[in-house]
Amino acid sequence: MQDTRPILSTLCTLSGMFVLAATDNLIVIVAEISSLWVFQTLRAVVAVSLIVVMALLGWVHLRAIRPRYVFLRNFFNALALLIYFGCLAFLPIGVVAAGFLTAPIFVQIISVVFRGQQIGLYRGVAVVLGFAGALMVVWPEDGGLTWLSLTPILAGLFYAISAIGTRLWCEGEGTMVMTFSYIAILGAFGAIGLALLTLFPLEAPAGAAGWVHRGYVAPDFATWAVVVAQAVGSILGVLLLTRGYQLGEASYVSINEYSMIVFASLFAWLMWGQTLGTVALIGIVLIIASGSIIALRSR
């Protein structure tokens, strides 16, 4: 039986979430002046280059066992992250993170509907609680739920599909192979978006509202700084999370991932003065409780 080190595992997982939350909050800077598609393309170029250098130095290996399945899994993973980063420009990061972390709830639903699994009473209740919490989180303070408000939950759905794909298709694949693949696909999405908006330009609103509408915007120093920080932070965060899973019981480690909501909201408050209403905070508590129940009952 593999030896576990729960304290070190928790420290690695929390550190990974801390790094990702900090770097994700930097998106607010570039959303005002740049484009989602420029950002994703440049971020992929920097991150992929760093991983290739690591591979050439012999630090990591990039050979996939099942390339087709690695691509399929990371297509959904990259799609989830594309939506996630797109939402950061116009929704509080705590709301986006909470919507994204509804993924365990969707994993349960997909397992029941498409794979015929039984989830039991506790996890069934957890799914209901989680969805109630998700709606509370994304419901606008002034009322009137819109499709735009639900977008972070869509990211959670696609991330859930990638999580199921990880278990079913990608057993034994290296961590950096998976990281390299999803970042490269995310970069391809960025390049495709740039090409389409060059051929069919849209009138972009001023400020952060134009984050998704803009095509090519020449990157300035601030954009490059955020891109590099994001690329390095993504790699470091993923490595810390992976180490956390290697050192601890997966069902317990996954609960620590919900610290992302807390860290993201804390940084958003410290850096940008973003706050969440009482209803959203209650919703976050329900999502965390739901995910914790699902993780513990899945042992």
C-alpha positions as CSV (number, residue, x, y, z in Angstrom):
1,M,0.0,0.0,0.0
2,Q,1.4,3.4,-0.9
3,D,2.5,5.5,2.0
4,T,0.6,8.7,2.6
5,R,1.7,11.9,4.2
6,P,-1.5,13.8,4.9
7,I,0.0,17.0,6.4
8,L,2.4,17.5,3.5
9,S,-0.3,16.5,1.0
10,T,-2.6,19.2,2.4
11,L,0.2,21.8,2.4
12,C,1.0,21.0,-1.3
13,T,-2.7,21.2,-2.3
14,L,-3.4,24.4,-0.5
15,S,-0.2,25.9,-1.9
16,G,-1.3,25.0,-5.4
17,M,-4.7,26.6,-4.9
18,F,-3.1,29.7,-3.4
19,V,-0.8,30.1,-6.4
20,L,-3.7,29.6,-8.9
21,A,-6.0,32.0,-7.1
22,A,-3.3,34.7,-7.0
23,T,-2.4,34.5,-10.6
24,D,-6.0,34.2,-11.8
25,N,-6.8,37.5,-10.1
26,L,-4.3,39.2,-12.4
27,I,-6.7,38.7,-15.3
28,V,-8.6,41.8,-14.2
29,I,-5.5,43.8,-15.3
30,V,-5.4,42.5,-18.9
31,A,-9.2,42.4,-19.3
32,E,-9.2,46.1,-19.5
33,I,-6.6,46.4,-22.2
34,S,-6.2,43.1,-24.0
35,S,-8.2,40.2,-25.4
36,L,-9.0,36.7,-24.1
37,W,-7.7,35.3,-27.4
38,V,-4.4,37.2,-27.3
39,F,-3.9,36.2,-23.7
40,Q,-4.6,32.5,-24.2
41,T,-2.4,32.4,-27.3
42,L,0.6,34.1,-25.6
43,R,0.1,32.2,-22.4
44,A,0.2,28.9,-24.3
45,V,3.4,29.9,-26.2
46,V,5.2,30.8,-22.9
47,A,3.9,27.8,-20.9
48,V,4.5,25.2,-23.8
49,S,8.0,26.6,-24.3
50,L,8.8,26.2,-20.6
51,I,7.5,22.6,-20.6
52,V,9.5,21.8,-23.8
53,V,12.7,23.1,-22.2
54,M,12.0,21.0,-19.1
55,A,11.5,18.0,-21.3
56,L,14.8,18.7,-23.2
57,L,16.6,18.9,-19.9
58,G,15.2,15.5,-19.0
59,W,13.1,16.8,-16.1
60,V,9.8,15.7,-17.5
61,H,8.5,13.3,-20.1
62,L,6.0,14.2,-22.8
63,R,5.2,10.8,-24.4
64,A,1.5,10.0,-24.2
65,I,0.4,6.3,-23.9
66,R,-3.0,7.0,-25.7
67,P,-2.6,10.3,-27.6
68,R,-6.2,10.2,-28.9
69,Y,-7.7,9.9,-25.5
70,V,-5.3,12.5,-24.0
71,F,-6.4,14.9,-26.7
72,L,-10.1,14.2,-26.1
73,R,-9.9,14.6,-22.3
74,N,-7.9,17.8,-22.6
75,F,-10.2,19.2,-25.2
76,F,-13.0,19.4,-22.6
77,N,-10.5,20.5,-19.9
78,A,-9.3,23.4,-22.2
79,L,-12.9,24.3,-23.1
80,A,-13.7,24.6,-19.4
81,L,-10.7,26.8,-18.7
82,L,-11.5,29.0,-21.7
83,I,-14.9,29.7,-20.3
84,Y,-13.4,30.2,-16.8
85,F,-10.9,32.8,-18.0
86,G,-13.6,34.5,-20.2
87,C,-15.8,34.9,-17.1
88,L,-13.1,36.5,-15.0
89,A,-13.5,39.8,-16.8
90,F,-17.2,40.4,-16.0
91,L,-18.0,38.3,-12.8
92,P,-16.3,38.3,-9.4
93,I,-13.6,35.6,-9.3
94,G,-15.2,34.0,-6.2
95,V,-18.4,33.4,-8.2
96,V,-16.5,32.1,-11.2
97,A,-14.4,29.7,-9.0
98,A,-17.6,28.5,-7.2
99,G,-19.3,27.8,-10.5
100,F,-16.2,26.0,-11.8
101,L,-16.0,23.8,-8.7
102,T,-19.5,22.4,-9.3
103,A,-17.7,19.8,-11.3
104,P,-18.0,17.0,-8.7
105,I,-21.8,17.5,-8.8
106,F,-21.8,17.0,-12.5
107,V,-19.6,14.0,-12.2
108,Q,-22.3,12.4,-10.1
109,I,-25.1,13.3,-12.5
110,I,-23.2,12.1,-15.5
111,S,-22.3,8.8,-13.8
112,V,-25.9,8.2,-13.0
113,V,-27.5,9.3,-16.3
114,F,-24.9,7.9,-18.8
115,R,-23.1,5.2,-16.9
116,G,-25.9,3.7,-14.8
117,Q,-24.1,4.1,-11.5
118,Q,-25.9,4.3,-8.1
119,I,-24.9,7.2,-5.9
120,G,-27.0,6.6,-2.8
121,L,-28.9,8.9,-0.5
122,Y,-26.1,11.0,0.8
123,R,-24.5,11.9,-2.5
124,G,-28.0,12.4,-4.0
125,V,-28.7,15.0,-1.3
126,A,-25.3,16.5,-1.9
127,V,-26.1,17.0,-5.6
128,V,-29.3,18.8,-4.7
129,L,-27.5,21.0,-2.1
130,G,-24.7,21.7,-4.6
131,F,-27.0,22.9,-7.3
132,A,-29.0,25.1,-4.9
133,G,-25.7,26.6,-3.8
134,A,-24.5,27.1,-7.4
135,L,-27.7,29.0,-8.2
136,M,-27.3,31.1,-5.1
137,V,-23.7,32.0,-6.1
138,V,-24.4,33.1,-9.6
139,W,-27.8,34.7,-9.0
140,P,-27.3,38.5,-9.6
141,E,-27.6,40.7,-6.6
142,D,-30.3,42.7,-8.4
143,G,-32.3,39.6,-9.3
144,G,-33.0,38.3,-12.8
145,L,-30.9,35.2,-13.5
146,T,-29.5,35.3,-17.0
147,W,-27.7,32.8,-19.2
148,L,-24.5,34.9,-18.8
149,S,-24.8,34.4,-15.0
150,L,-24.8,30.6,-15.6
151,T,-21.7,30.5,-17.7
152,P,-19.3,29.5,-14.8
153,I,-21.5,26.5,-14.2
154,L,-21.1,25.5,-17.8
155,A,-17.3,25.5,-17.2
156,G,-18.0,23.2,-14.3
157,L,-19.9,20.8,-16.6
158,F,-17.0,20.6,-19.1
159,Y,-14.5,20.2,-16.3
160,A,-16.5,17.3,-15.0
161,I,-16.4,15.6,-18.4
162,S,-12.6,16.0,-18.4
163,A,-12.5,14.5,-14.9
164,I,-14.4,11.5,-15.9
165,G,-12.2,11.2,-19.0
166,T,-9.1,11.3,-16.7
167,R,-10.4,8.2,-14.9
168,L,-11.7,6.3,-17.9
169,W,-9.2,7.1,-20.7
170,C,-6.0,8.5,-19.2
171,E,-4.8,6.1,-16.5
172,G,-1.1,6.0,-16.3
173,E,-0.5,9.2,-18.3
174,G,2.1,11.5,-17.0
175,T,1.1,14.8,-15.3
176,M,3.2,17.0,-17.6
177,V,1.8,15.2,-20.7
178,M,-1.7,16.2,-19.5
179,T,-0.7,19.7,-18.6
180,F,1.2,20.2,-21.9
181,S,-1.8,18.9,-23.9
182,Y,-4.5,21.1,-22.2
183,I,-2.3,24.3,-22.4
184,A,-1.6,23.6,-26.1
185,I,-5.2,23.1,-26.9
186,L,-6.2,26.2,-24.9
187,G,-3.6,28.1,-27.0
188,A,-5.1,26.7,-30.2
189,F,-8.5,28.0,-29.1
190,G,-6.9,31.4,-28.6
191,A,-5.4,31.3,-32.0
192,I,-8.6,30.2,-33.7
193,G,-10.5,33.0,-31.9
194,L,-7.8,35.5,-33.1
195,A,-8.2,34.3,-36.6
196,L,-12.0,34.5,-36.6
197,L,-12.0,38.0,-35.1
198,T,-9.5,39.2,-37.6
199,L,-11.7,37.9,-40.5
200,F,-14.9,38.9,-38.8
201,P,-14.2,41.7,-36.4
202,L,-16.7,42.7,-33.7
203,E,-17.3,46.1,-32.2
204,A,-15.7,45.7,-28.8
205,P,-17.1,47.6,-25.7
206,A,-14.6,49.7,-23.8
207,G,-12.8,48.2,-20.8
208,A,-13.3,44.7,-19.4
209,A,-16.6,44.3,-21.2
210,G,-14.6,44.0,-24.5
211,W,-12.4,41.1,-23.2
212,V,-14.1,38.4,-25.3
213,H,-15.0,40.7,-28.3
214,R,-11.5,42.0,-29.1
215,G,-9.3,40.4,-31.7
216,Y,-5.6,41.2,-31.8
217,V,-4.3,43.8,-29.4
218,A,-0.6,44.5,-29.4
219,P,0.7,43.2,-26.0
220,D,2.2,45.9,-23.8
221,F,4.5,45.3,-20.8
222,A,1.5,44.7,-18.4
223,T,0.1,42.1,-20.7
224,W,3.4,40.2,-21.0
225,A,3.9,40.4,-17.2
226,V,0.5,38.8,-16.6
227,V,1.0,36.2,-19.3
228,V,4.3,35.1,-17.9
229,A,3.0,35.1,-14.3
230,Q,0.0,33.1,-15.4
231,A,2.1,30.6,-17.4
232,V,4.5,30.0,-14.5
233,G,1.7,30.0,-12.0
234,S,-0.3,27.4,-13.9
235,I,2.6,25.0,-14.2
236,L,3.6,25.5,-10.5
237,G,0.0,25.2,-9.3
238,V,-0.6,21.9,-11.3
239,L,2.7,20.4,-10.0
240,L,1.8,21.2,-6.4
241,L,-1.7,19.8,-6.8
242,T,-0.3,16.6,-8.4
243,R,2.2,16.2,-5.6
244,G,-0.7,16.7,-3.1
245,Y,-2.6,13.8,-4.8
246,Q,0.5,11.6,-4.8
247,L,1.0,12.1,-1.0
248,G,-2.6,11.9,0.2
249,E,-5.9,10.0,-0.1
250,A,-7.7,11.4,-3.2
251,S,-11.1,11.8,-1.6
252,Y,-9.6,14.0,1.2
253,V,-7.2,15.9,-1.1
254,S,-10.1,16.9,-3.4
255,I,-11.8,18.6,-0.5
256,N,-8.8,20.9,-0.2
257,E,-9.4,22.1,-3.7
258,Y,-12.4,24.1,-2.5
259,S,-9.9,26.4,-0.8
260,M,-9.6,27.9,-4.3
261,I,-12.9,29.8,-3.7
262,V,-11.6,31.2,-0.4
263,F,-8.2,32.2,-1.7
264,A,-9.7,33.7,-4.9
265,S,-12.3,35.7,-3.0
266,L,-9.6,36.9,-0.5
267,F,-7.2,38.1,-3.3
268,A,-10.1,39.7,-5.2
269,W,-11.0,41.6,-2.0
270,L,-7.4,42.7,-1.3
271,M,-6.5,43.5,-4.9
272,W,-9.7,44.8,-6.4
273,G,-12.1,45.4,-3.6
274,Q,-14.5,42.8,-4.9
275,T,-17.0,41.4,-2.3
276,L,-19.7,38.8,-2.4
277,G,-23.2,39.2,-1.0
278,T,-24.7,37.1,1.8
279,V,-26.7,34.9,-0.6
280,A,-23.5,34.1,-2.6
281,L,-21.6,33.3,0.5
282,I,-24.3,30.9,1.7
283,G,-24.2,29.3,-1.8
284,I,-20.4,28.8,-1.6
285,V,-20.8,27.1,1.8
286,L,-23.4,24.7,0.2
287,I,-21.1,24.0,-2.7
288,I,-18.2,23.2,-0.4
289,A,-20.4,21.0,1.8
290,S,-21.8,19.2,-1.3
291,G,-18.3,18.5,-2.7
292,S,-17.0,17.3,0.7
293,I,-19.9,14.9,1.1
294,I,-19.4,13.6,-2.4
295,A,-15.7,13.1,-1.9
296,L,-16.0,11.4,1.5
297,R,-18.9,9.1,0.3
298,S,-16.9,8.1,-2.8
299,R,-14.2,6.4,-0.8
